[in-house]
């Protein structure tokens, strides 16, 4: 029996008074149990879009970090998401950083986390993905590197090979601030080597799923130029803009604002969208962009699309607005397209 959306939203509000990591774990378990809510509706055909050879019923996706171990991708698709990204997954299981490692900034509608790629490892995650691969829906994997790895690039290569045929896309995550040294892979020489090895591994497989790269919002101008150039040169399938930020805006009022880790949620919307526009200009539409950061409404999703995003993801907003937010965005987004005279999402991409 499915939980009605209004009750699920009420439960999400109640979860705000539970320790945030415990609330996260309980929510994933509830969704995986089959008792999570289900949004029964017919998606507006204007929301259908194609990116990197994949067909999406709508452009709104679940960002990585919620379903770290691929326990509930189908339950999340049932909420109305057009696609789901699970993970991050590392070759070997790891516990992540010490607790407490996630903090709600209620007044700021934000979260700070320093989880550190805690996950069950590729083998268990592959088993779960194998058990659902005939169910349909677009499901991708966010790939990370083990903290103590001697060759982090090889960790990404291992993930691509191990999950062949089990996912619809791979995301190479070199932008988490919670694994020391990981962001160094965004440097041009390191990035060129990374993309060369990962894409060569993918191209050697029978099932050649698209490869996306997830970048940080905390980039110098030279870094942005290097990433854009590397994306074009390697013929990358897509760029996800952006991960959490290590910046702390002066507007933050929560007592947890000084905690170390990546900041997500409402304060990330403006800087991540500005970065999205910069990459749209630098890439000229040659590499599809996925916009992430601070989305909590159909209007904000639409702003990301106008800024250059072919797809949009969210996660933190679910903490504060509940699972019913997904259906609200998907239902309201066509109104924004219609108001500006766009017949499809693709027509609106970058129009702003």
N, C-alpha and C positions, 0 to 999 in steps of 0.2 A: 504494500500500500504506500503510495507516494504522499509526501507531506504537502499540503497546499502552500502556495508561495507566500501568502500573507502570514502563515504560521512560521514558515522558515525565516522570514524577515524579522519576526518578533523574537525568534530564537537567536538570530544573529545579534540583535540588540542586547539580549540578555548575556550573550557570550562576552560582551565588552567588559563585564565585571569579573570575568574569569582570567587567570593568568594567561597572557597572550599566546605563549607557546602551547600550553595545554588546550586552549580554545582552538588553536589551529589544528592540533592533532585530533581533537574530538570532531571537528567539522569534517575533516577528511574521512574519518571512520564512518560518520553518519552518511556521507555521500556514497562511500564505497559499499555500505550495507544494503543499498537499494531503497532506503526510506527517504532519500533526498527528494526535493521538489522536482517537478517536471513541467516545463512550459509548453503547453499544447497550443500551437498556433501555426498558421501557414505563413512562412517568410515571404515578404514582399519581393517579387522577382527583380525589382530595381536594385536590390542589395547583392544580387549574385555577382561574383567577380572572379577573375582568373589571375593568378599571380604565380610566376615561376613554373607554369605548366600544371598548377593545381587549381581545382575548382572549389570555390568557397560559397556556401549558401548565403552568407553575409560576412562583412569584413571585420566583425568584432571577435577577438580571441581572448582566451585566458592566458595570461603571461606565466612564464616559468616561476617556480618558487612555491606555488600553492600545493600542487600534487607532485611532490618531489620524487615519489617512488612508483608513479603510474598505478596508483590504487583506484582512482576514480575518474579516468578520462571520459568514459561514456556517460556517467552521471553528470559531469560538467557540460558535456555537449547537450544533454537533455534540458539544461537551463536555458538554452537558446544561443549559446556560443557558436560561431561559425567554424571555429577550430580551437584546439587545445594544445598547449605546449607543456609537457611534463618535464620533470627534472629540477635541478641539474643532477646529472648522473656522472659518477666517476667510475673508472675501471674497478677499483676495489672499494668495498664498503668503508665508510668513515663516519665517525661520531660527530664531527664538526667541532666548533669552539665551545668553550665552557659556558654554562648557564649562570645567570640570565643572559640571553643573547637576542631577545626581541622585545621592543618597547613600543607601546601605543602612545602617540602624541595626540590625545583626543581633541584638544582645542585647535590643533593645527590640521586635523584630518590627515595625519601622517603616521608613518611607522619607521622606526629605525631597527634594522636587523644586522646581526653579525653571525648568522648561522654557520657559515663556513662549509658549504657544500655537504651538509649531513645527508646521507642517503644510504640505501641498501646495497649499492653496487650494481654493475651492469648485468650480472647473471640473473639476479632476482627480478630486476626491472625488465629484462628481456623476456623472462618467463611470463610476466604479467601482460606484456604487450602481445606476446604470441597468443595468449588465451583470448584476446579480444580482436585480433586483426581482421576477422571476417565480419565484424559488426559495422564497418563503414565509419564515415566521419573523418575529418582531417585531424590527425594527431601527430605532433612532432616531438622531438626530444631536444632538451637543452643539455649540451655536453660540457662537463667541467674536467678539471685535472686534479688528481690527488695532491694533497698538501705536501706530502713527502716524496713526490715523484722525482725521479732522476731525469726524465725526459717528458715534459708536459705536452709537447706537441704529439708525441707518440700516444699519450693518453687519449687525445682527440681522435687520432687515427684508429685506435683500438675501438672507440665508441662507434665510429662510423661503420667499421667492419662487423662488429658484433651485432649491431641492430639492423643489418641489411634486411630489407623486406618487411620490417616490423613497424616502421614509422614512415610518415609522408614527407618529413623534412628534418634536417639536422640544424641545430643552432650551436655554433662554436662560441662559447661564453668565455671571453678573455677580459671581461670588464667588471667582474665582481670585485668589490674592494675588500672582501673578507678572506681571501687567500693571498698571503704575502707574495709579492713579486708577480702575480698573475697579469696585472695590467701592463707590465713591461712588454708583453707580447703584442701590444698595440704599436710599438715602435716600428718604423718602416722595414728595417732589415729583418727583424724578428717576424713581423707580420707577413712579409713576402714568403719567407721560409715556411711559416705555418700554413698559409693558404695553398702553397705549392704541394705540400705533403698531404694535407687533408683532401684537397680536390683530386689529387692523383689516386688516393685510396678510394674515393667515391667512384671515380671514372673506371676503376678496375673491377667494379662490382657489376653483377647482372642487373640489380635493381638500383638505378641511379637517382636517388632522391635529391632534391635541391638542398644546397648548403647556404645557410644564413650566418652572418656574423653579428654578434651583439656587442655594441660599443658603449663606453662610459660617457656620461654627460660632462665630465670634468676634463676636457681636452683643450690643449693649446691650439692656436691657429695652425701651427706647423703639423701637429698631430692630425688635425682634421684633413689637411691637404694630403698627407701621407696615406691616410685610410681611404680617402676617395680615390686616389691614384692607384692604390693596391687593389681596391675593389674592381676598378675598371680593367686593370691589366690582367687580373686573374679570371675575369668574367664571373664574378661572384653572383649567386642567384638572388641575394637580398641582404639588406642591412637593417638591423633592428636598433632603433634609436629611441630610448637609451636605457641603460641599466640604472641602478640607484646612484645617488650622488654622495660624495663625502663632504660636500659643501654644507654649511649651516646658515641659511638665510637669517637676517636680523629680525625677520618677522615672527620667527618661532617663539612661542610663549610657554611651551610645556617645560616642566622640570626635567624631562628626559632629553632635552635638546642637545646636551653636551655629550651624550653617550656615543661611543665609537660605533662605526658601522655604516651601512648604506641607508640613506634617507629616501623614502618613497612616499607617494601620495600627493595631495594637493600642492604642496610647495614645489614639486618637481614639474608641474605642468608647463609653466612659462619657459624655464630654461631648456627643457627637453624639446618643446615645440620650436623654440628659436633654433636649436641645433638641427632639428629636422629640416627646417627651411634652408639652412646653410648647406646641408648635404644634398637637398633637392637641387639647389643652384649649382653646386659643384659637380654633380653627377648628370644633370640635365635629363633626368628621367631614364637614364640608361640602366640603372640598377634599382629594382623595386625597393621601397622603404616600408618598414613596419614601425608605426609610431607607438611608443609606450611612455607613460609617465603622467600620473595625475588625472587620468580620465575618470570622470564620475558622472557624466551625463551625455546625452546624444549630441548636444551642442559642442561639447569638448571633443567628442569623437569626430565630429564634422570639421572642427577647426584643424585637427590633425590631418584629416584627409585633404583639406584645402591647402595645407602647408606642404603636402607631398607624400603623405602616407597612403599606400594602396591597401594596407591592412592596419588595424588598431588593436592594441592589447590593453588589458587592465588586470589588476589583482587587488591592490590595497583598498580600492573603493568598496570592495565587497565587505571588508571588515566593518565599515561605517554605515553602509547603505543596504547590506543584505543581498541575497541572491536574486531578489526580484528586480534589481537594477539592470540585469542583463536583458530581460524582456522589455523593460521600459526603453532602453537605448535602441534595441532592434526595432521596436514599434515606432519610435519617434524619428529615427534617422531618415526614413523616406520623405518626411515632411520638409526637412532641410534641403534635400536634393530637389524636391519639387519647387520650393520657394525660389531657388536660384536657377531653375530651368534645366536641371541635369536629369537625363533619363536613366543614368546608371552611376554607380560609384566611380567607375573608371573615368568617366567624363569629368568628375569633380576633382580628381587627384591632381594636386599642384595648382589648381585654378586660383588659389588665394595669394 
